[in-house]
């Protein structure tokens, strides 16, 4: 299964109700040092404190009803 822009947007829509929209923070000191614009995606602002929530929610939302019935947490 290849990664496409369409699949990225599908995943974004699947996880949107369960995740916090986190800001991009410009790191101007690094901009100057590297000669390009550098941004930090502040995933530490997710309820879990990490980006891992996105992948986990996406995977769970892709499970079939049969697969969900066997889910153990």
N, C-alpha and C positions, 0 to 999 in steps of 0.2 A: 504494500500500500504506500503510494508516494505522497509526499507532502505537497499540497497545492494551496493557493490563496483561498480557494473555496472551502477547503477542509479547515483552514485556520479560522475563517469566519463562522463556520458551523460550530466549532469548538467554543469560540467566544460566546456565541449565543446560548450554547448549552450551559455554560458555567456562570453566566451573568447573574442569575438570581441568587447564587450561592457565594459569590465573591465580592470583595470590596474593590472599587476602582481606585487604583493606587497612582500617585502622581509621579511624573518624571521630574527629577531635580537636576538642574544644570550645574555642572561642576566647573566653574569659570577658571579656577586655579589650574586645573588639569587642561582646560582648553588652551591656556597660555603656554603651558609646558609642552603639550603635544602638537599644538598648531591645528587643532580641529575641535569641533564641538563635542563635549562628552556629557552624557546624561546618565543618571542613576535611576533605575526603576525601583521605587521604594516598596518592595514586596513585604518588608518587615511590618507594614501597616495592615496586612491581612489578619484576620481573627486568629489564625494559627501562628502568625509571626514569620511566615515563610511562603515562598512561591509554590511549595509542594501541594498546597490545597488545590490549585488549578488543575494539575494533572490527575489527582485523585478524584475530584468531582467529575472531570471529563470522562474518566474511565467508568465510573459508576453509572453515569447518565447514559452511557452507550450499552450497558448490559440489557439483555432481553428480560422479559418478565420471568421466564424460567430460570435464568441465571440469578436474578435477584432473589428468587424464592430459596435458593441454596446459600445465600450470603450469610457469613458468620462474621461478627465484629468482635 
